[in-house]
């Protein structure tokens, strides 16, 4: 009986975790869709100074 109860608890936790992941992914995608895409800036290369 203990193994069955433990399995049920683990299944409930896994289901809740998957639901949370889906909800957060949907929220992130919606937020990214609202923000205009900004191209990443090119890295500025530093020049060596000659003395």
N, C-alpha and C positions, 0 to 999 in steps of 0.2 A: 504493500500500500504506500509506503514512504516513497518508493521510486516513482510510482505513478503520480503522486502529488508533486514531487519535485519536477517531473517532466512537464506537468501542467503549468507550474509556475514559470519554468524556463520558456515554454511556448508563449505564455502571456507576455513575458518580458521581451521576447524576440519580436512578437507582433507589435507591441507598443514602440519598440525601437525602430522598426521598419516604417511605421506610420509617421513617427517624428522625422525620420530621414526624408521621407517623401514630402512632408509639409515644409521642412526647411529648404529642400531643393527647389520646390515650387516658389517659395518666397524669394530665394536668391535669384532665380531666373526672372521673376517678375521685376525685381529691383534692377537687375542688369539691363532689362529691356527698356526701363524708364530712363536710365542714364545714357546719354549719347556716348558712343565709343570714342575714346581719345587715343590716338596712336601713341605708342610709347616713345619717349624722347630718346634721341641717340645719345650715347655716352660721349661726354666731352673728353677728348684725349689731351693729356697734359704734355707740353713740350719740355724737353730738357733745356735748361738755361746754360748757355756757354759763357764762361767767364773770361 
